[in-house]
Amino acid sequence: MTRDPGFVVSWPCRISARDLASLIVVLALAGLSTGCASRAVETRTASATDPIVDAVTAKQQMIAAVDDATELLGGVWTARTGPDAAERCSLPDGERGAHWRYLTGSAIEGRPEEDGSAMADHWRAQGKRVTARDTSTGPVVFGGGGGDIASISFYAVSGNYTGQAVSLCFPGDADRMAEDDADEVE
């Protein structure tokens, strides 16, 4: 009678490229699914100079800022996240609050360098603090302040433009808001 040795690994073991690729995919999916467990993430502490607004006003101001930016560039834009993605933040007094995040994108080809400069100039004219960076794939422009949003960013890659804004922090519980959203979907 022959005995089956079962699973035996000898050292050094050889792993095929296909097995290694499969392992990497499994680990990446495990990491991504862990990250999806909760939408509420602590991301920013409100500045003492940020006005305190309610959830509705914060969302309206954030959407208006994104709409203003996308209208400047034209084209068709599609929401990728939000505008109702609640995340944790801290209010100026240290209490827990919430803010909204809104990410939108467009497949417009555009003129990345010119569009990045135009966006930076537009936000400066609105009184926002602006930081512009050139990357190997295209310009990235960050804006903040101005009293209506916490931050806004624009990334210009021909065929993949993205804009993202974060609302001002408002009194509220991001975890509960995420749970309420999940309950509404069911």
N, C-alpha and C positions, 0 to 999 in steps of 0.2 A: 504494500500500500504506500503510495506516494503522498507525502505531506505537503500541502500548499504553504509556502513561507509567508504568504500575505504580501503586504506592502513593505518592500525593503528598499532602503536608500543607502547607497554606498557613498562615501566621501572621497574625493570630491565628486559631487553629483553633476550631471549634465542636464541643462534645461534648454529645450529648443526655443528658438526665437518666438514661435507661435505660442508656446506655453508662457513665456515671459510677457508677451504682449497681452495675453488673456489675464494674467495676474495683475498687470498694471491697470487694465480696464476695470477689473473687479474692485481693486483698491480705490480707484478714482470714483467709481459709482458709490462705494461705501462712504467715502468722504463727502460726496455731494449730497447723498441722502441724509447724512448726519446734519449737514448744514441746512437742510430744508425742514428740520424738525420744528423750528420756531421761526416765524417771520420777524419777531420783535428782537431787535439788536440794539444795544446801547451804542450810539454813534457820536453824539456831540453834547456838549454842555452849552446852554444858551448864555449869551453875553449879557452882562448887566444892562447894556444899552439896547438890547433887543426888546421891542414892545411885547407885552403879554397879550396874546390874542386867543380866541376860542378855536376849536377844531375846524369849524366851517370857514371862518375867515382865513385861517392858516392855509387850508386847502385851496380856497379861491385865489389867494395871492400867489401861491405856488403855480397853479395852473395858468394864471394870467402871465406870469413871468416866462413859463415855457412857451405858451402861445405867442408871446411877443417875440421871443427868439426865433421860433420856427417860421413865423410870418416874415421876418427879416430875410430869411434864406429862401423861402418859397418851397415848392415841392410837396410831396405827400409824406406825412409823418404818421407813424403808428406807435401807440403806447406799447412799451415792452414790460414795464413794471409800474403799477399805480394807475392813477394818482392816489389810490387808497391803500398804499402799503405803509402801515403804521410801524414805527420803530421807537425804541426808548431813547429819551434824552433827559438831561437834567435841567431844571429851571434855575434861574439865577439864585434862588434861595436854597438850592440844593435838593429840593423836592423832585421826585420822579415825575417826568412828563412824557409827552409823545410828540412826534413830528411825522409828517408825511414825506414819502419819497416818490418821485415821478421820473421815469426814464422813458425816453421816446427816441425813435430812430427813423432814418430815411435812407433810401437807396439812391438818392440823387448823386450825380457825378460831381457837380459843383466845381468850384475852384478853391480847394482847401486853404491855400495860403491867403488868398484875398478874403475868403469868407471868415477865416480865423481873425484876421485884422479888423474886418468890419464888425464882428461880434465884440471884440475887445473895445473898440471905439464906442460902440452902441452902449455897452454896459458902463463904461466910464462916464458917458454923457448922462446916464441915469444916477450917477453918484455911487456906483458900486466900486469896491476895491477890486482890481483886476490883476491877475497873474497869467501871463501867456508863456507857453513852453513849446518849442519845436521838438518834435520827436522824429524818429526815422520813418514813421508812417504818416505823419501829418501833425498839424498844430493842435494843441490842447489849450483851452482858455478857461480859467476859473474866475468866477465872480462871487462876491459876498458883500454883505452890508446893504445899505440902502433902506433898511427898515421893513422891507416887505417879505424877504425870504432869508433863510440862513445861508444858503449857497446855491450856486448854479454853475454848471460846467458844459462845455461844448467841445466835442472831439470831431475833427474833420479829416476823414479818410474818404477819398473818392469812392462812391458807391456804398459807403457805410458811415453816414453822419449820425452822431448821437448827441442828445442833449439830456441833461439830468438836473433836477432841482430838489432841494430839501427845504421843507417849510420851516417857519419859525417854530420853536418848541412851545407847546401849549399844555395846560393842565389836563391830564388824562392818563389812562393806563393802556399802553400799547399792547400788552399781552391780552388784556380783556378785549380790546378792539379787534385783534387778530382772531380771537376765539369767536367773537360775534360775527365776523365776516365768514368764518368757516361754518358756523351754524346756519347762516343765510344760504350758503351754497348747497347744503344737504337737503 
